[in-house]
Amino acid sequence: MSIEFGILREGFTNTLVGESRVLLDHENEELLLELAPLFKRIELRSGENLGEYGSATFSGEALNVLMEELQGALAAENKAKPTAHAFVTELLRVAQFAKGTGQCLSYFGL
């Protein structure tokens, strides 16, 4: 399984590359398992589904919830897991960019 969070291109169904996208490919199954509890909390609080082959859109309150959960994970995390820290930090950056530009953050399970 691979997952992608990003900001959609105007009028398209695919995300912008580079600064507006975070991708975690199927080779990082260990990291996906590590992030599963965080994603579950995001699902429960936001009402968005971060399923294996699903999609979700974070805007408004759902985007705020996502950012709160990411910030909480960074504050409480074990620094012995630098890969999760890097992914969560990058995802928070993209979420903040989406909010700051008034755009939605999309999720795709691939």
N, C-alpha and C positions, 0 to 999 in steps of 0.2 A: 504494500500500500504506500502511496505517496500522498502528501497533502500540500496544498498551496493556499496561502493567504495573499490577497493583493487588491489593488484598486483597478477596477475595470476600465479599459479604454472607452472613451466616449463612443457610443453606438456599437460596441463590440461585446462579445461574450468571453473574451480572453483578457488576462490582466496585463498591465504594463510590466515591462521587464526592469531589472535593476533596482533602483531605489524604491519602487512601489510594490515589490513582491518579495515574499519569503517562501521558499520551497524546501520541503523535507522529503527526500526521496526514499524509495523502498529499501535502500541499503542501510538505512538508519533505524531498523526495527527496534533496537534497544532504546533509542531516544524516544521513539513513538510510545513505547511502553512506559517510559519514565514520565512523559508528558500527559499520559492518559488521565490521571487524577485531576490535573489542572483543567484539561479539556472538559471533563465531566462537570466540574464546578461551573465552568463557563456555560455549558449547556443548561444546567439546572437554573442558573440565575438569569440567563438571557432569553431562554426559550428557543434558542437557535440550535439546530442539529449539526454536530460535527462528526457525522457518521462516516464510515469507511468509504462509501461511494456517493455521499450526499453533497449538498451544497447549502450554504447559508449566506446571509447578508447582514452585516452589522452596521447599523446606523442609529442615531439618536441614543436612547437609553441602553440598547443592546451594545452599542459601541462603548459607552461609558462603563458598562459592566465588564466587558472584555478588558478594557484598560485597567480597571481596578483589580481584576484578578491577576493580570500580568504583573502589575506593580506589587501586589501582595506576594506573589510567587518569588519575585526578585528579592523582596525584603526578608523572606523567611527561608530562602533556599540554602542548601548545603553547598558551600563554595568548592567542594570536592568534585562537583559535576559541571565542569566548565562548558561542555557542549550544550547542555540544557540552558545554562545562563546565556550563552551567546544567541541561541535561537529565540528565547523569550525576550531578550533585550532588543533584538532586531525586529521581532513581531510588534513589540510595544512602539518602537520608532515608526514603523509603517502605520500602525493604528493612530498614533498621534498626528502623523502627516495627513491621514484620511480625515480625521476630525478637524484639523486646522484648515483644510481646504474645502470642507463641506461635502466630502465625498463618502461613499460607503466603502467598507472593507468587506470583500467577498472571500468565502472559503470554498474550496473544492477538495473532495476526497477523490483521488485518482487511482 
